[in-house]
Amino acid sequence: MNESVTPTRDYGGPYLAWAFLCEREMIERDGVHSFIRAIDRLVHVERGPDAPVEMPVITFPMSLVIAFRAGQARGSSTLVVEIESPSGMVAGDPLTLPVHFEGEDRGAHFTFYLGDYPISGAGLYWFTVKLDDRFVTKVPLRVVYQRYTS
């Protein structure tokens, strides 16, 4: 049986243009953005006879990049990002920023520089993106720990 997906209603915007994690963003002189090393998976390796059984806390330089296009949306909104650890708990305070939409193809671009973000264990981390308390998307980060003792 051929099942079709029913499209959701188009509310006129704002529309998500992109949301992903990367190591670095560069903005060229002409205003064009370049994203270096887009990531959704990290593998941490410990080697040697003393390699810990559990993954130690590590840090990794990364940024969460989010962009919207306004469509018919006009005015101010609030962007909120919550980071969910593999245990399901929200880690720390949410990242919150004001957004202003001017309409049409005009948009809003955000780079949350997370610095050397502390990763406290293996598993699936989720970066939940909301606009005015409305769910927009989730960005995954899978962290894998590999231990070699020989």
N, CA, C and O atoms as a MOPAC input file, in Angstrom:
PM7 MOZYME 1SCF
protein

 N      0.83800 1    -1.17300 1     0.00000 1
 C      0.00000 1     0.00000 1     0.00000 1
 C      0.88300 1     1.23600 1     0.00000 1
 O      1.83200 1     1.32300 1     0.78000 1
 N      0.58600 1     2.17100 1    -0.85000 1
 C      1.35500 1     3.40500 1    -0.95600 1
 C      0.76200 1     4.44600 1    -0.01400 1
 O     -0.34400 1     4.94100 1    -0.23000 1
 N      1.51200 1     4.76700 1     1.03000 1
 C      1.04000 1     5.76700 1     1.98200 1
 C      1.67000 1     7.10600 1     1.64300 1
 O      2.86400 1     7.18400 1     1.35600 1
 N      0.88200 1     8.13800 1     1.67500 1
 C      1.41800 1     9.47100 1     1.41400 1
 C      1.45000 1    10.26600 1     2.70800 1
 O      0.68100 1    10.02000 1     3.63700 1
 N      2.33800 1    11.19800 1     2.73600 1
 C      2.45900 1    12.07600 1     3.89000 1
 C      1.60600 1    13.30900 1     3.62400 1
 O      1.72900 1    13.95200 1     2.58200 1
 N      0.75100 1    13.62400 1     4.56900 1
 C     -0.08100 1    14.81000 1     4.43100 1
 C      0.73500 1    16.03000 1     4.82800 1
 O      1.23100 1    16.10200 1     5.95200 1
 N      0.88100 1    16.99000 1     3.92100 1
 C      1.67300 1    18.17300 1     4.28000 1
 C      0.98700 1    18.96700 1     5.38100 1
 O     -0.23900 1    19.02500 1     5.46900 1
 N      1.81500 1    19.57400 1     6.21200 1
 C      1.25600 1    20.42400 1     7.26000 1
 C      0.82000 1    21.74400 1     6.64500 1
 O      1.27800 1    22.12300 1     5.56700 1
 N     -0.03300 1    22.41100 1     7.31200 1
 C     -0.54800 1    23.69300 1     6.81800 1
 C      0.56800 1    24.73400 1     6.79900 1
 O      1.36700 1    24.81000 1     7.73300 1
 N      0.62100 1    25.51700 1     5.75900 1
 C      1.60400 1    26.59100 1     5.64000 1
 C      1.05700 1    27.82600 1     6.34300 1
 O      0.08300 1    28.42900 1     5.89300 1
 N      1.68800 1    28.19300 1     7.44100 1
 C      1.23700 1    29.34400 1     8.22400 1
 C      1.85600 1    30.65300 1     7.74800 1
 O      1.62100 1    31.70000 1     8.35100 1
 N      2.63300 1    30.60800 1     6.68900 1
 C      3.17500 1    31.84000 1     6.12800 1
 C      4.52400 1    32.26300 1     6.67300 1
 O      5.05900 1    33.28900 1     6.25500 1
 N      5.08000 1    31.50300 1     7.58700 1
 C      6.39900 1    31.81900 1     8.10800 1
 C      6.34500 1    32.19700 1     9.58000 1
 O      5.26400 1    32.35200 1    10.14800 1
 N      7.47500 1    32.34000 1    10.17600 1
 C      8.79500 1    32.22900 1     9.58500 1
 C      9.15200 1    30.77200 1     9.26400 1
 O      8.59800 1    29.83600 1     9.84000 1
 N     10.09200 1    30.61300 1     8.32800 1
 C     10.52600 1    29.29800 1     7.87600 1
 C     11.95900 1    29.04600 1     8.32300 1
 O     12.80500 1    29.93900 1     8.26400 1
 N     12.22300 1    27.82900 1     8.76800 1
 C     13.58200 1    27.44500 1     9.13700 1
 C     14.39600 1    27.24700 1     7.86300 1
 O     14.02200 1    26.44200 1     7.01000 1
 N     15.49400 1    27.96600 1     7.72600 1
 C     16.38400 1    27.80100 1     6.57200 1
 C     17.42200 1    26.72200 1     6.86900 1
 O     17.69400 1    25.87100 1     6.02200 1
 N     18.00500 1    26.75700 1     8.07700 1
 C     18.93900 1    25.70800 1     8.47900 1
 C     19.14900 1    25.73700 1     9.97800 1
 O     18.95300 1    26.75200 1    10.64500 1
 N     19.55700 1    24.57600 1    10.48300 1
 C     19.93100 1    24.42500 1    11.89400 1
 C     20.87600 1    23.23500 1    11.97100 1
 O     20.49300 1    22.10900 1    11.65200 1
 N     22.10400 1    23.48300 1    12.39200 1
 C     23.08600 1    22.40500 1    12.49100 1
 C     24.23400 1    22.84100 1    13.38900 1
 O     24.35900 1    24.01200 1    13.74500 1
 N     25.06500 1    21.87700 1    13.74600 1
 C     26.26300 1    22.12300 1    14.53800 1
 C     27.47400 1    22.11200 1    13.61700 1
 O     27.53500 1    21.33700 1    12.66300 1
 N     28.43100 1    22.97400 1    13.91100 1
 C     29.68800 1    22.96700 1    13.16700 1
 C     30.80300 1    23.41800 1    14.10700 1
 O     30.55500 1    23.93700 1    15.19500 1
 N     32.03400 1    23.20400 1    13.65400 1
 C     33.16500 1    23.63700 1    14.46600 1
 C     33.38400 1    25.13700 1    14.39000 1
 O     33.75200 1    25.77300 1    15.37800 1
 N     33.15200 1    25.70400 1    13.19500 1
 C     33.47800 1    27.11600 1    13.03000 1
 C     32.65800 1    27.71300 1    11.89100 1
 O     32.31600 1    27.02900 1    10.92700 1
 N     32.35400 1    28.98800 1    12.02100 1
 C     31.68700 1    29.73700 1    10.95900 1
 C     32.57700 1    30.90500 1    10.56500 1
 O     33.15100 1    31.58300 1    11.41800 1
 N     32.68200 1    31.12700 1     9.27200 1
 C     33.42300 1    32.28000 1     8.77000 1
 C     32.45900 1    33.13700 1     7.96300 1
 O     31.63600 1    32.61500 1     7.21100 1
 N     32.56100 1    34.44100 1     8.11600 1
 C     31.75300 1    35.35700 1     7.32300 1
 C     32.71400 1    36.12200 1     6.41800 1
 O     33.56900 1    36.87200 1     6.88900 1
 N     32.55700 1    35.92100 1     5.12500 1
 C     33.44200 1    36.53100 1     4.13700 1
 C     33.15500 1    38.03000 1     4.01600 1
 O     32.15400 1    38.51900 1     4.54100 1
 N     34.02400 1    38.74500 1     3.33200 1
 C     33.86800 1    40.19400 1     3.15300 1
 C     32.54900 1    40.56400 1     2.48900 1
 O     31.97800 1    41.62100 1     2.76200 1
 N     32.06800 1    39.67800 1     1.61100 1
 C     30.81700 1    39.96700 1     0.90500 1
 C     29.58400 1    39.51900 1     1.67900 1
 O     28.46800 1    39.56100 1     1.16000 1
 N     29.78800 1    39.09000 1     2.92700 1
 C     28.66800 1    38.70500 1     3.77700 1
 C     28.23000 1    37.26100 1     3.64300 1
 O     27.27900 1    36.84100 1     4.30300 1
 N     28.90800 1    36.48900 1     2.79900 1
 C     28.55600 1    35.08400 1     2.61600 1
 C     29.14100 1    34.26600 1     3.76900 1
 O     30.29200 1    34.45400 1     4.16500 1
 N     28.32600 1    33.36000 1     4.29200 1
 C     28.74000 1    32.51800 1     5.41400 1
 C     29.35800 1    31.22200 1     4.90200 1
 O     28.85900 1    30.62200 1     3.94900 1
 N     30.44700 1    30.79300 1     5.53900 1
 C     31.05500 1    29.48800 1     5.28100 1
 C     31.08500 1    28.73700 1     6.59800 1
 O     31.45400 1    29.29100 1     7.63300 1
 N     30.69500 1    27.47300 1     6.55300 1
 C     30.62900 1    26.65400 1     7.75400 1
 C     31.66500 1    25.54600 1     7.64400 1
 O     31.70400 1    24.81600 1     6.65300 1
 N     32.49800 1    25.42800 1     8.66100 1
 C     33.59800 1    24.47500 1     8.64600 1
 C     33.26100 1    23.30100 1     9.55700 1
 O     32.89900 1    23.48100 1    10.72000 1
 N     33.38700 1    22.09700 1     9.00600 1
 C     33.19900 1    20.83400 1     9.72900 1
 C     31.82500 1    20.73800 1    10.39300 1
 O     31.71500 1    20.77500 1    11.61800 1
 N     30.79900 1    20.61700 1     9.58600 1
 C     29.45900 1    20.35600 1    10.12300 1
 C     29.49400 1    18.99900 1    10.81000 1
 O     30.05600 1    18.03900 1    10.28300 1
 N     28.88800 1    18.92600 1    11.99100 1
 C     28.97300 1    17.68500 1    12.77400 1
 C     27.60800 1    17.29200 1    13.31700 1
 O     26.77500 1    18.14500 1    13.62700 1
 N     27.39600 1    15.99600 1    13.42300 1
 C     26.25700 1    15.46600 1    14.16900 1
 C     26.67700 1    14.22800 1    14.94800 1
 O     25.85500 1    13.56500 1    15.57900 1
 N     27.98300 1    13.92500 1    14.89200 1
 C     28.51400 1    12.75200 1    15.58200 1
 C     29.95900 1    13.02500 1    15.98300 1
 O     30.75900 1    13.50300 1    15.17900 1
 N     30.28100 1    12.71700 1    17.23500 1
 C     31.64800 1    12.81800 1    17.74600 1
 C     32.06600 1    11.45900 1    18.27900 1
 O     31.28800 1    10.77600 1    18.94400 1
 N     33.29100 1    11.07400 1    17.98400 1
 C     33.83700 1     9.83400 1    18.52800 1
 C     35.03500 1    10.20600 1    19.38600 1
 O     35.99400 1    10.80900 1    18.90300 1
 N     34.97300 1     9.83900 1    20.67100 1
 C     36.08800 1    10.08800 1    21.58900 1
 C     36.75500 1     8.75200 1    21.88100 1
 O     36.09300 1     7.78600 1    22.26100 1
 N     38.07800 1     8.70200 1    21.70200 1
 C     38.83200 1     7.46500 1    21.87100 1
 C     39.80800 1     7.62800 1    23.02900 1
 O     40.51100 1     8.63400 1    23.12600 1
 N     39.84300 1     6.63200 1    23.90300 1
 C     40.85400 1     6.54300 1    24.96700 1
 C     41.59500 1     5.23200 1    24.75200 1
 O     40.97800 1     4.18400 1    24.55900 1
 N     42.94600 1     5.29800 1    24.78700 1
 C     43.76900 1     4.11200 1    24.56000 1
 C     44.67700 1     3.86600 1    25.75900 1
 O     45.03700 1     4.78400 1    26.49700 1
 N     45.03300 1     2.59800 1    25.92800 1
 C     46.00000 1     2.24200 1    26.94300 1
 C     45.39600 1     1.42400 1    28.06100 1
 O     44.17400 1     1.33100 1    28.17900 1
 N     46.24000 1     0.83400 1    28.87800 1
 C     45.75100 1    -0.03400 1    29.95500 1
 C     44.96200 1     0.72400 1    31.02000 1
 O     44.15100 1     0.13300 1    31.73200 1
 N     45.19800 1     2.02100 1    31.12800 1
 C     44.49100 1     2.82200 1    32.13100 1
 C     43.30500 1     3.59000 1    31.54900 1
 O     42.77700 1     4.49300 1    32.19900 1
 N     42.88400 1     3.24700 1    30.34500 1
 C     41.74500 1     3.94100 1    29.73200 1
 C     40.51600 1     3.75900 1    30.61700 1
 O     40.18300 1     2.63000 1    30.97900 1
 N     39.83800 1     4.84600 1    30.97300 1
 C     38.69200 1     4.73700 1    31.88100 1
 C     37.53500 1     3.95100 1    31.26400 1
 O     37.30600 1     3.99000 1    30.05500 1
 N     36.81800 1     3.24200 1    32.12400 1
 C     35.65700 1     2.46600 1    31.67900 1
 C     34.57800 1     3.40800 1    31.16500 1
 O     33.99500 1     3.17600 1    30.10600 1
 N     34.31300 1     4.46800 1    31.91500 1
 C     33.32200 1     5.47100 1    31.50900 1
 C     34.03800 1     6.62200 1    30.80300 1
 O     35.17400 1     6.96000 1    31.13600 1
 N     33.37500 1     7.20200 1    29.85100 1
 C     33.96100 1     8.32500 1    29.12800 1
 C     34.16700 1     9.51000 1    30.07400 1
 O     33.23700 1     9.90800 1    30.77500 1
 N     35.37500 1    10.07700 1    30.09900 1
 C     35.59300 1    11.26400 1    30.92700 1
 C     34.91500 1    12.47900 1    30.28900 1
 O     34.54600 1    12.45300 1    29.11500 1
 N     34.75900 1    13.53200 1    31.07500 1
 C     34.22400 1    14.78100 1    30.52600 1
 C     35.25500 1    15.33200 1    29.54000 1
 O     36.43800 1    15.45200 1    29.85600 1
 N     34.78400 1    15.66000 1    28.35400 1
 C     35.65400 1    16.24100 1    27.33800 1
 C     35.05400 1    17.57800 1    26.89800 1
 O     33.88700 1    17.86400 1    27.16700 1
 N     35.85000 1    18.37400 1    26.23300 1
 C     35.32000 1    19.60800 1    25.64400 1
 C     35.54500 1    19.54300 1    24.14200 1
 O     36.48500 1    18.91300 1    23.65800 1
 N     34.66000 1    20.20900 1    23.42600 1
 C     34.76400 1    20.22600 1    21.97200 1
 C     34.30500 1    21.58900 1    21.47300 1
 O     33.23300 1    22.05600 1    21.85500 1
 N     35.11000 1    22.24000 1    20.61400 1
 C     34.70600 1    23.55500 1    20.10700 1
 C     33.60400 1    23.40800 1    19.06200 1
 O     33.80400 1    22.77300 1    18.02700 1
 N     32.44600 1    23.99400 1    19.33700 1
 C     31.37200 1    23.90600 1    18.35300 1
 C     30.42500 1    25.08500 1    18.47500 1
 O     30.36200 1    25.77400 1    19.49400 1
 N     29.69600 1    25.28300 1    17.39700 1
 C     28.68600 1    26.33600 1    17.32500 1
 C     27.39900 1    25.73700 1    16.79800 1
 O     27.41500 1    24.83200 1    15.96300 1
 N     26.29200 1    26.24600 1    17.29000 1
 C     24.98100 1    25.89200 1    16.76500 1
 C     24.55600 1    27.03700 1    15.86000 1
 O     24.46300 1    28.18200 1    16.30000 1
 N     24.30000 1    26.72700 1    14.59600 1
 C     23.95900 1    27.73700 1    13.60500 1
 C     22.49600 1    27.56200 1    13.22000 1
 O     22.07000 1    26.46800 1    12.85100 1
 N     21.73400 1    28.64000 1    13.30800 1
 C     20.29400 1    28.60300 1    13.01800 1
 C     19.96500 1    29.80100 1    12.13400 1
 O     20.44700 1    30.90800 1    12.37300 1
 N     19.14600 1    29.57500 1    11.11500 1
 C     18.70600 1    30.68600 1    10.26400 1
 C     17.24400 1    30.49900 1     9.89300 1
 O     16.78300 1    29.38200 1     9.65500 1
 N     16.53400 1    31.59700 1     9.85000 1
 C     15.12600 1    31.63200 1     9.45300 1
 C     14.96000 1    32.58100 1     8.27800 1
 O     15.77100 1    33.48600 1     8.07900 1
 N     13.90200 1    32.36900 1     7.50000 1
 C     13.43800 1    33.33000 1     6.50600 1
 C     12.03700 1    33.72500 1     6.92700 1
 O     11.24000 1    32.87200 1     7.31600 1
 N     11.73100 1    35.00300 1     6.85300 1
 C     10.50800 1    35.53100 1     7.44900 1
 C      9.22700 1    35.07400 1     6.76200 1
 O      8.24000 1    34.79000 1     7.44100 1
 N      9.21700 1    34.99800 1     5.43500 1
 C      7.94500 1    34.74300 1     4.76100 1
 C      7.00600 1    35.90000 1     5.04700 1
 O      7.35700 1    37.05900 1     4.82500 1
 N      5.81800 1    35.59300 1     5.53600 1
 C      4.85200 1    36.64500 1     5.86600 1
 C      4.99700 1    37.15900 1     7.29900 1
 O      4.30200 1    38.09300 1     7.69800 1
 N      5.89600 1    36.55400 1     8.06600 1
 C      6.06800 1    36.95600 1     9.46800 1
 C      6.65700 1    38.36000 1     9.56000 1
 O      7.54900 1    38.73100 1     8.79600 1
 N      6.14100 1    39.12300 1    10.50700 1
 C      6.62800 1    40.47300 1    10.77400 1
 C      6.70600 1    40.66200 1    12.28100 1
 O      5.89200 1    40.11800 1    13.02800 1
 N      7.68500 1    41.43400 1    12.71900 1
 C      7.75300 1    41.78100 1    14.12500 1
 C      8.72800 1    40.94900 1    14.92600 1
 O      9.57300 1    40.23900 1    14.38100 1
 N      8.58600 1    41.05800 1    16.25000 1
 C      9.53400 1    40.45300 1    17.18100 1
 C      9.08300 1    39.08900 1    17.66000 1
 O      7.89200 1    38.82600 1    17.82500 1
 N     10.06100 1    38.23200 1    17.87600 1
 C      9.84800 1    36.89400 1    18.42400 1
 C     10.99900 1    36.59700 1    19.36900 1
 O     11.94300 1    37.37900 1    19.48200 1
 N     10.91200 1    35.46700 1    20.04300 1
 C     11.98200 1    35.02600 1    20.92800 1
 C     12.43300 1    33.63500 1    20.51000 1
 O     11.62500 1    32.71100 1    20.41800 1
 N     13.72900 1    33.49700 1    20.25800 1
 C     14.33900 1    32.22100 1    19.91300 1
 C     14.87600 1    31.59200 1    21.18800 1
 O     15.58000 1    32.24400 1    21.95900 1
 N     14.54300 1    30.32200 1    21.41200 1
 C     15.00600 1    29.59500 1    22.59400 1
 C     15.61100 1    28.26800 1    22.14500 1
 O     15.02900 1    27.55600 1    21.32600 1
 N     16.78400 1    27.94200 1    22.68900 1
 C     17.42700 1    26.65700 1    22.42600 1
 C     17.67600 1    25.98000 1    23.76100 1
 O     18.30200 1    26.54700 1    24.65700 1
 N     17.17400 1    24.74900 1    23.88000 1
 C     17.41200 1    23.93500 1    25.07300 1
 C     18.31300 1    22.77500 1    24.68300 1
 O     18.13200 1    22.16100 1    23.63200 1
 N     19.28900 1    22.47800 1    25.54100 1
 C     20.20100 1    21.36700 1    25.28900 1
 C     19.80600 1    20.22300 1    26.21300 1
 O     19.81600 1    20.35600 1    27.43600 1
 N     19.46000 1    19.10200 1    25.60100 1
 C     19.01400 1    17.92400 1    26.35000 1
 C     20.12600 1    16.88300 1    26.34500 1
 O     20.61900 1    16.49200 1    25.28700 1
 N     20.51600 1    16.43900 1    27.53500 1
 C     21.57300 1    15.44300 1    27.66700 1
 C     21.00900 1    14.04900 1    27.37000 1
 O     19.79300 1    13.88700 1    27.27200 1
 N     21.88000 1    13.03900 1    27.22500 1
 C     21.39000 1    11.68500 1    26.96800 1
 C     20.44000 1    11.15000 1    28.04700 1
 O     19.63700 1    10.25800 1    27.77500 1
 N     20.52600 1    11.68200 1    29.25000 1
 C     19.62800 1    11.24500 1    30.32700 1
 C     18.22500 1    11.81200 1    30.16800 1
 O     17.30100 1    11.40000 1    30.86900 1
 N     18.06400 1    12.76000 1    29.24300 1
 C     16.76700 1    13.39600 1    29.04400 1
 C     16.60500 1    14.69400 1    29.81300 1
 O     15.59200 1    15.37900 1    29.67100 1
 N     17.58500 1    15.03600 1    30.61900 1
 C     17.52800 1    16.26900 1    31.40000 1
 C     18.00400 1    17.44700 1    30.54900 1
 O     18.92600 1    17.31700 1    29.74500 1
 N     17.35700 1    18.59900 1    30.74200 1
 C     17.79400 1    19.82100 1    30.06800 1
 C     19.02800 1    20.33600 1    30.79800 1
 O     19.00500 1    20.55000 1    32.01000 1
 N     20.10600 1    20.53200 1    30.04100 1
 C     21.38500 1    20.92700 1    30.62100 1
 C     21.49000 1    22.44200 1    30.70400 1
 O     21.51800 1    23.11800 1    29.67600 1
 N     21.54800 1    22.97500 1    31.90600 1
 C     21.74600 1    24.41100 1    32.09100 1
 C     20.55200 1    25.24900 1    31.68100 1
 O     19.46600 1    24.73500 1    31.41200 1
 N     20.78000 1    26.55000 1    31.64100 1
 C     19.73500 1    27.48600 1    31.23500 1
 C     19.60100 1    27.47700 1    29.71700 1
 O     20.58800 1    27.28200 1    29.00700 1
 N     18.38800 1    27.68500 1    29.21900 1
 C     18.22900 1    27.75300 1    27.76200 1
 C     18.93500 1    28.97500 1    27.18200 1
 O     19.08700 1    29.99900 1    27.84800 1
 N     19.36100 1    28.84600 1    25.93100 1
 C     19.92600 1    29.97600 1    25.19900 1
 C     18.75000 1    30.76000 1    24.63700 1
 O     17.88900 1    30.18300 1    23.97300 1
 N     18.69600 1    32.05200 1    24.88800 1
 C     17.54500 1    32.86400 1    24.48300 1
 C     18.02000 1    34.13800 1    23.79400 1
 O     18.92000 1    34.82500 1    24.27600 1
 N     17.39700 1    34.43800 1    22.65700 1
 C     17.72500 1    35.65500 1    21.91600 1
 C     16.47400 1    36.24900 1    21.29000 1
 O     15.57900 1    35.51100 1    20.87800 1
 N     16.40000 1    37.58600 1    21.21300 1
 C     15.28700 1    38.20900 1    20.48700 1
 C     15.51200 1    38.09000 1    18.97800 1
 O     16.65000 1    38.08700 1    18.51000 1
 N     14.42300 1    37.99100 1    18.22900 1
 C     14.46200 1    37.89500 1    16.77000 1
 C     13.51300 1    38.94700 1    16.21600 1
 O     12.43100 1    39.16000 1    16.76200 1
 N     13.91300 1    39.60300 1    15.13700 1
 C     13.00300 1    40.54500 1    14.47700 1
 C     12.86700 1    40.14400 1    13.01100 1
 O     13.85900 1    40.02400 1    12.29200 1
 N     11.62200 1    39.93900 1    12.58300 1
 C     11.34900 1    39.54900 1    11.20300 1
 C     10.80100 1    40.73600 1    10.43100 1
 O      9.86000 1    41.39800 1    10.86700 1
 N     11.40900 1    40.99700 1     9.26800 1
 C     11.01100 1    42.11800 1     8.41600 1
 C     10.13100 1    41.67600 1     7.25400 1
 O      9.56600 1    42.51300 1     6.55000 1
 N     10.01200 1    40.36900 1     7.04700 1
 C      9.15300 1    39.86300 1     5.98400 1
 C      9.90100 1    39.36100 1     4.76700 1
 O     11.08100 1    39.64800 1     4.56700 1
 N      9.16700 1    38.59100 1     3.95100 1
 C      9.64300 1    38.02700 1     2.68500 1
 C     10.90500 1    37.19300 1     2.88200 1
 O     10.97200 1    36.36300 1     3.78900 1
 N     11.91500 1    37.42000 1     2.02000 1
 C     13.13000 1    36.60900 1     2.08500 1
 C     14.11400 1    37.11500 1     3.13200 1
 O     15.15800 1    36.50100 1     3.35200 1
 N     13.78800 1    38.22400 1     3.77500 1
 C     14.63700 1    38.71900 1     4.86100 1
 C     14.56700 1    37.71200 1     5.99800 1
 O     13.53100 1    37.09100 1     6.23200 1
 N     15.65700 1    37.56300 1     6.68200 1
 C     15.64900 1    36.55200 1     7.71700 1
 C     16.44700 1    36.94600 1     8.93500 1
 O     16.80300 1    38.10600 1     9.14200 1
 N     16.70600 1    35.95300 1     9.71500 1
 C     17.49400 1    36.11800 1    10.93000 1
 C     18.47000 1    34.95600 1    10.99200 1
 O     18.09100 1    33.80300 1    10.78700 1
 N     19.72100 1    35.26300 1    11.27500 1
 C     20.78400 1    34.25800 1    11.32300 1
 C     21.44800 1    34.34800 1    12.69000 1
 O     21.80900 1    35.43100 1    13.15200 1
 N     21.60200 1    33.19200 1    13.32800 1
 C     22.19600 1    33.15300 1    14.66500 1
 C     23.28200 1    32.10700 1    14.71900 1
 O     23.13500 1    31.01100 1    14.17900 1
 N     24.37400 1    32.45100 1    15.37500 1
 C     25.41600 1    31.48400 1    15.67000 1
 C     25.63000 1    31.50700 1    17.17300 1
 O     26.11400 1    32.48900 1    17.73500 1
 N     25.25900 1    30.40800 1    17.81000 1
 C     25.49600 1    30.26000 1    19.24100 1
 C     26.86100 1    29.60300 1    19.38500 1
 O     26.99000 1    28.39200 1    19.20300 1
 N     27.88100 1    30.39400 1    19.71000 1
 C     29.20500 1    29.82800 1    19.93700 1
 C     29.18400 1    29.16100 1    21.30400 1
 O     29.07700 1    29.82600 1    22.33400 1
 N     29.28700 1    27.85900 1    21.29700 1
 C     29.20600 1    27.10600 1    22.54400 1
 C     30.57000 1    26.95400 1    23.19500 1
 O     30.69300 1    26.30900 1    24.23600 1
 N     31.59500 1    27.54300 1    22.59000 1
 C     32.93600 1    27.47500 1    23.14900 1
 C     33.41700 1    26.04500 1    23.18100 1
 O     33.04400 1    25.23300 1    22.33500 1
 N     34.22000 1    25.74900 1    24.13200 1
 C     34.63000 1    24.36500 1    24.33900 1
 C     33.56000 1    23.71700 1    25.19100 1
 O     33.68900 1    23.61600 1    26.41100 1
 N     32.50200 1    23.27900 1    24.53000 1
 C     31.32200 1    22.75600 1    25.22200 1
 C     31.67100 1    21.48000 1    25.98400 1
 O     32.22000 1    20.54800 1    25.39600 1
 N     31.36100 1    21.41800 1    27.29200 1
 C     31.66900 1    20.21600 1    28.07100 1
 C     30.67800 1    19.09500 1    27.75600 1
 O     29.46600 1    19.25800 1    27.89400 1
 N     31.21700 1    17.97100 1    27.33800 1
 C     30.40000 1    16.79500 1    27.03100 1
 C     30.66800 1    15.78100 1    28.12600 1
 O     31.78900 1    15.29500 1    28.27900 1
 N     29.62800 1    15.46600 1    28.88600 1
 C     29.81400 1    14.69000 1    30.11100 1
 C     29.57300 1    13.19800 1    29.95500 1
 O     29.50400 1    12.48500 1    30.95500 1
 N     29.44600 1    12.71500 1    28.74900 1
 C     29.28500 1    11.27600 1    28.56600 1
 C     28.78900 1    10.94400 1    27.17600 1
 O     28.35700 1    11.81300 1    26.41800 1
 N     28.86200 1     9.66700 1    26.86300 1
 C     28.40500 1     9.19100 1    25.56300 1
 C     26.88300 1     9.20200 1    25.51400 1
 O     26.21200 1     9.17900 1    26.54600 1
 N     26.35400 1     9.23700 1    24.29600 1
 C     24.91000 1     9.19100 1    24.11500 1
 C     24.44200 1    10.23900 1    23.13000 1
 O     25.24100 1    10.86700 1    22.43500 1
 N     23.12800 1    10.41800 1    23.08200 1
 C     22.51400 1    11.33300 1    22.12800 1
 C     22.09600 1    12.62500 1    22.82400 1
 O     21.26300 1    12.61300 1    23.73000 1
 N     22.67800 1    13.72600 1    22.39400 1
 C     22.32700 1    15.05600 1    22.87500 1
 C     21.39200 1    15.68600 1    21.84200 1
 O     21.56900 1    15.49000 1    20.64000 1
 N     20.40400 1    16.43400 1    22.30800 1
 C     19.47500 1    17.12600 1    21.40900 1
 C     19.50900 1    18.61500 1    21.69700 1
 O     19.49800 1    19.03100 1    22.85600 1
 N     19.55000 1    19.41300 1    20.64900 1
 C     19.45300 1    20.86300 1    20.73800 1
 C     18.07100 1    21.21400 1    20.20100 1
 O     17.85300 1    21.21200 1    18.98900 1
 N     17.13800 1    21.51500 1    21.10200 1
 C     15.75300 1    21.78800 1    20.72000 1
 C     15.59000 1    23.27700 1    20.44700 1
 O     15.91100 1    24.11500 1    21.28900 1
 N     15.08500 1    23.59200 1    19.25600 1
 C     14.91900 1    24.97800 1    18.81400 1
 C     13.44100 1    25.33400 1    18.87700 1
 O     12.59900 1    24.63500 1    18.31500 1
 N     13.13100 1    26.44300 1    19.57600 1
 C     11.75400 1    26.92700 1    19.69000 1
 C     11.70700 1    28.39600 1    19.30200 1
 O     12.66800 1    29.13800 1    19.50500 1
 N     10.59400 1    28.79700 1    18.75100 1
 C     10.36300 1    30.19500 1    18.41800 1
 C      9.04400 1    30.58400 1    19.05700 1
 O      7.99500 1    30.04300 1    18.70700 1
 N      9.09400 1    31.53400 1    20.00400 1
 C      7.89900 1    31.93200 1    20.76600 1
 C      7.20300 1    30.71900 1    21.38300 1
 O      5.98800 1    30.55800 1    21.26000 1
 N      7.98400 1    29.87300 1    22.04400 1
 C      7.48900 1    28.66900 1    22.73000 1
 C      6.87000 1    27.64000 1    21.79100 1
 O      6.20700 1    26.70900 1    22.24700 1
 N      7.07800 1    27.79700 1    20.49000 1
 C      6.58200 1    26.82900 1    19.51300 1
 C      7.77000 1    26.01200 1    19.00300 1
 O      8.77800 1    26.57600 1    18.57600 1
 N      7.65100 1    24.69300 1    19.05000 1
 C      8.70800 1    23.80500 1    18.58000 1
 C      8.99100 1    24.06100 1    17.10200 1
 O      8.07100 1    24.16900 1    16.29100 1
 N     10.29500 1    24.15700 1    16.76100 1
 C     10.69600 1    24.34000 1    15.36500 1
 C     11.42100 1    23.10300 1    14.85200 1
 O     11.03700 1    22.53600 1    13.83000 1
 N     12.47400 1    22.68000 1    15.56100 1
 C     13.24100 1    21.50700 1    15.14500 1
 C     14.13400 1    21.04700 1    16.28600 1
 O     14.25800 1    21.72100 1    17.30800 1
 N     14.75600 1    19.88600 1    16.09500 1
 C     15.76000 1    19.37400 1    17.02400 1
 C     17.00200 1    19.02100 1    16.21900 1
 O     16.91000 1    18.43600 1    15.14000 1
 N     18.17200 1    19.38300 1    16.75600 1
 C     19.44900 1    19.09000 1    16.11800 1
 C     20.15400 1    18.04500 1    16.97900 1
 O     20.37200 1    18.27800 1    18.16700 1
 N     20.51500 1    16.89000 1    16.39900 1
 C     21.14100 1    15.83400 1    17.19100 1
 C     22.66100 1    15.94700 1    17.23800 1
 O     23.29200 1    16.46300 1    16.31500 1
 N     23.22900 1    15.45500 1    18.32500 1
 C     24.67100 1    15.24600 1    18.43400 1
 C     24.87200 1    13.90200 1    19.12300 1
 O     24.61000 1    13.76800 1    20.31800 1
 N     25.33200 1    12.91700 1    18.37900 1
 C     25.61500 1    11.58900 1    18.93300 1
 C     27.07600 1    11.56000 1    19.36200 1
 O     27.96700 1    11.84100 1    18.56100 1
 N     27.32200 1    11.21900 1    20.62800 1
 C     28.67400 1    11.10800 1    21.15700 1
 C     28.95100 1     9.63500 1    21.42300 1
 O     28.20400 1     8.96700 1    22.13900 1
 N     30.03900 1     9.13800 1    20.83300 1
 C     30.41800 1     7.73200 1    20.94900 1
 C     31.74800 1     7.65800 1    21.69000 1
 O     32.66900 1     8.42600 1    21.41100 1
 N     31.84100 1     6.72400 1    22.63800 1
 C     33.08100 1     6.51400 1    23.38300 1
 C     33.65900 1     5.16200 1    22.99500 1
 O     32.97900 1     4.13900 1    23.07100 1
 N     34.92900 1     5.16800 1    22.57500 1
 C     35.61700 1     3.92800 1    22.23200 1
 C     36.82900 1     3.79300 1    23.13800 1
 O     37.66900 1     4.68800 1    23.23000 1
 N     36.89400 1     2.65000 1    23.80200 1
 C     37.95300 1     2.39500 1    24.77800 1
 C     38.78500 1     1.21300 1    24.29900 1
 O     38.25700 1     0.12700 1    24.06100 1
 N     40.08700 1     1.43200 1    24.16000 1
 C     41.00000 1     0.37100 1    23.73900 1
 C     42.03900 1     0.18300 1    24.83200 1
 O     42.80500 1     1.10000 1    25.12900 1
 N     42.06900 1    -0.99000 1    25.42700 1
 C     42.99000 1    -1.23400 1    26.54100 1
 C     44.20700 1    -2.05300 1    26.14300 1
 O     45.09500 1    -2.26700 1    26.97000 1
 N     44.27200 1    -2.51100 1    24.91900 1
 C     45.43800 1    -3.31800 1    24.52600 1
 C     46.44100 1    -2.52200 1    23.73900 1
 O     47.47400 1    -3.05700 1    23.33600 1

